[in-house]
Amino acid sequence: MRDIRSTPSTDPRPVAQLRGKRVAPARRALCASFAATLALLATACSLWQPAPVDETVRHVLDARPAVAMLAKRDLVLSVSPPRAAPGYDSTAMAYVQKPHALDHYATHRWADTPARMLGPLLTRTLEDTGSFRAVVQGSAAGLPADLQLDTEIVHLRQSFLAKPSRVEFTLRTQLFDVSDRRVLATRYVEVVEEASSDDAAGGVAAANAAIARALAQVAAFCVDASAGLRPRTPPAR
């Protein structure tokens, strides 16, 4: 019978040490795979998170005063796009708590700039008077106009310097004779309206009430200042 003997290893290192060197690369590969899985899960979780909700409340100016029929003027009135003084030429809603310091609400804004919302309100109010042959916005379609109305918002703010708070609205108005290129009249319309509540909602309601009163005054101003002015072009027959 043949004597079967195992052949001794020629590597003098212990068997456990050899096995450890073979296991180490596999362990590193497993760790790398686990780290990649965690990174993929983190990315997926960030994608599944809901988008941040915009909590901003946007308000509009939509005042429409009840205007009485005024004296008839056979004139075409052009309403220039209103302008606004610095601090009031954005959608930010302004308020004051200290003299000479203007602040803005964080989560309440105008839907558009007050000047841009005021333009259509001016045009509609002047049309409601029935005093003018036509009221146009700017130089619409190149129509010849007899009068031009320029306006600028000087103030539109909620003041907390007194209780209850109040909205202060100041509008500079200037009426021009287009044909003679002269200023017929200039007026500052100043309106103060108490707010029903000392917050943004109360300020918006008071702003609309103040602007309604101001629009009625602007309409009367345009009719009065254009008295005696002859039309640039005769009416179509």
C-alpha positions in Angstrom: 0.0 0.0 0.0 1.2 3.4 -1.0 1.9 5.8 1.8 0.0 9.0 1.0 1.4 12.0 2.7 0.3 15.6 2.4 2.9 17.8 0.8 3.8 20.6 3.2 3.2 24.2 2.0 6.3 26.0 0.8 4.9 29.4 2.2 6.2 29.7 5.7 3.3 32.2 6.7 0.5 30.9 8.9 -2.7 29.8 7.1 -4.9 32.4 9.0 -2.7 35.2 7.8 -3.1 34.0 4.2 -6.8 33.8 4.5 -6.9 37.3 5.9 -5.1 38.8 2.9 -7.7 37.1 0.6 -10.7 38.4 2.6 -9.5 42.0 2.8 -10.2 42.9 -0.9 -13.7 41.4 -0.6 -14.4 43.4 2.5 -13.3 46.6 0.9 -15.5 45.9 -2.1 -18.5 45.2 0.2 -17.9 48.5 2.1 -17.7 50.5 -1.2 -20.9 48.9 -2.4 -22.7 49.7 0.9 -21.5 53.4 0.7 -22.7 53.7 -2.9 -26.1 52.3 -1.8 -26.4 54.8 1.0 -25.5 57.7 -1.4 -28.2 56.5 -3.8 -30.8 56.4 -1.1 -29.9 59.9 0.1 -30.3 61.2 -3.4 -33.6 59.5 -3.8 -34.9 60.9 -0.5 -33.9 64.4 -1.5 -35.8 64.0 -4.8 -38.9 62.7 -2.9 -39.0 65.7 -0.6 -42.0 68.1 -1.3 -41.2 71.4 -2.9 -41.2 74.4 -0.5 -44.6 76.1 -0.4 -44.7 79.8 -1.2 -46.7 81.3 1.7 -46.7 84.8 0.2 -50.2 86.4 0.1 -50.7 88.7 -2.9 -53.2 91.6 -2.8 -54.7 93.7 -5.5 -55.9 97.3 -5.8 -59.3 97.3 -7.4 -61.1 100.4 -6.1 -63.9 101.8 -8.1 -65.5 104.9 -6.7 -69.1 106.0 -7.4 -68.5 109.0 -9.6 -71.3 111.5 -10.4 -71.7 112.7 -14.0 -69.7 115.9 -14.3 -69.6 118.7 -16.8 -69.2 117.6 -20.4 -65.8 118.3 -22.1 -65.6 117.5 -25.8 -61.9 116.5 -25.3 -59.7 113.4 -25.6 -57.8 112.7 -22.4 -54.6 110.6 -22.5 -53.7 109.0 -19.2 -49.9 108.4 -18.9 -48.7 105.3 -17.1 -48.4 106.3 -13.4 -45.0 106.5 -11.8 -44.0 105.9 -8.2 -41.4 107.4 -5.9 -38.5 105.3 -4.6 -39.7 102.9 -1.9 -43.1 102.5 -3.6 -42.1 101.2 -7.0 -42.1 97.5 -6.3 -44.6 94.9 -5.2 -43.5 95.2 -1.5 -46.2 96.4 0.9 -44.8 99.3 2.8 -45.5 100.3 6.4 -43.9 102.6 9.0 -43.4 102.0 12.7 -40.8 104.7 13.3 -40.5 108.2 11.7 -38.4 108.2 8.5 -38.1 104.4 8.5 -39.9 102.4 5.8 -40.4 98.7 6.3 -42.1 96.0 4.3 -44.3 93.0 5.1 -42.5 89.6 4.8 -45.3 87.4 3.6 -47.7 89.9 2.0 -47.1 91.6 -1.3 -49.0 93.5 -4.0 -49.9 91.3 -7.0 -48.2 94.0 -9.2 -46.6 97.3 -8.5 -49.2 99.8 -7.2 -48.4 102.2 -10.1 -49.3 99.6 -12.7 -52.5 98.6 -10.9 -53.4 102.3 -10.6 -53.3 103.1 -14.3 -56.5 101.1 -15.3 -58.3 102.4 -12.3 -57.6 106.0 -13.3 -58.8 105.4 -16.9 -62.0 103.6 -15.8 -62.8 106.4 -13.2 -62.4 109.1 -15.8 -64.5 107.2 -18.3 -67.2 106.9 -15.6 -67.6 110.6 -15.4 -68.9 110.8 -19.0 -67.1 114.2 -19.2 -64.6 113.4 -22.0 -65.1 112.4 -25.6 -62.6 109.6 -25.0 -60.1 108.5 -22.4 -57.1 106.5 -23.6 -54.1 105.0 -21.9 -50.9 106.6 -23.0 -50.7 107.3 -26.7 -52.9 104.4 -27.6 -52.9 103.7 -31.3 -51.4 107.1 -31.9 -54.7 108.8 -31.2 -54.4 112.6 -31.0 -55.2 113.8 -27.5 -56.2 117.3 -26.2 -55.2 116.6 -22.6 -52.5 114.5 -20.9 -52.7 113.4 -17.3 -49.4 112.5 -15.5 -49.5 111.0 -12.0 -46.9 109.8 -9.5 -47.5 107.9 -6.3 -45.7 109.8 -3.6 -46.8 107.7 -0.6 -48.7 104.5 -0.2 -48.0 103.1 3.2 -49.6 101.8 6.4 -48.6 103.9 9.4 -48.5 102.4 12.9 -47.4 105.7 14.4 -50.9 106.1 15.7 -53.6 103.7 16.9 -55.5 102.4 15.0 -53.1 102.2 12.1 -54.0 104.1 9.0 -53.1 104.1 5.3 -51.5 107.3 3.9 -51.9 107.8 0.1 -50.5 110.8 -1.7 -50.8 111.2 -5.5 -49.2 114.0 -7.5 -51.3 114.9 -10.5 -50.5 117.2 -13.4 -52.7 118.0 -16.4 -51.2 119.2 -19.7 -52.7 121.0 -22.7 -51.1 118.9 -25.4 -51.5 121.3 -28.3 -50.0 124.3 -26.5 -47.6 122.1 -24.5 -48.4 123.8 -21.3 -49.3 122.8 -17.8 -52.9 123.5 -17.0 -52.8 122.6 -13.3 -50.9 120.6 -10.7 -52.4 119.1 -7.5 -51.3 116.8 -4.7 -54.2 114.5 -3.7 -53.7 113.4 -0.1 -56.0 110.8 1.6 -55.7 109.2 5.0 -57.9 106.1 5.8 -58.0 104.3 9.1 -57.4 100.5 9.0 -60.0 98.2 10.4 -57.3 96.0 11.8 -53.6 96.5 12.6 -52.3 94.0 10.0 -51.8 93.6 6.3 -55.4 92.7 5.6 -56.6 95.9 7.3 -54.0 97.9 5.4 -55.1 96.5 2.0 -58.8 97.3 2.7 -57.8 100.8 3.9 -55.6 101.3 0.8 -58.4 100.5 -1.6 -60.8 102.8 0.3 -58.2 105.6 0.2 -57.5 105.1 -3.5 -61.2 105.2 -4.3 -61.5 108.6 -2.6 -58.4 109.8 -4.4 -59.7 108.7 -7.8 -62.9 110.7 -7.4 -60.8 113.8 -6.5 -58.6 113.3 -9.6 -61.6 113.0 -11.9 -63.1 116.3 -10.5 -59.6 117.9 -10.9 -59.3 116.9 -14.6 -62.8 118.2 -15.4 -62.4 121.5 -13.5 -58.8 122.2 -14.9 -59.9 121.6 -18.5 -62.8 124.1 -18.5 -62.8 126.4 -21.5 -60.2 124.3 -23.4 -61.1 123.8 -27.1 -60.6 120.4 -28.7 -57.5 119.8 -30.7 -59.5 117.9 -33.4 -63.2 118.2 -34.0 -65.4 115.2 -33.2 -66.2 112.8 -36.0 -69.6 113.2 -37.5 
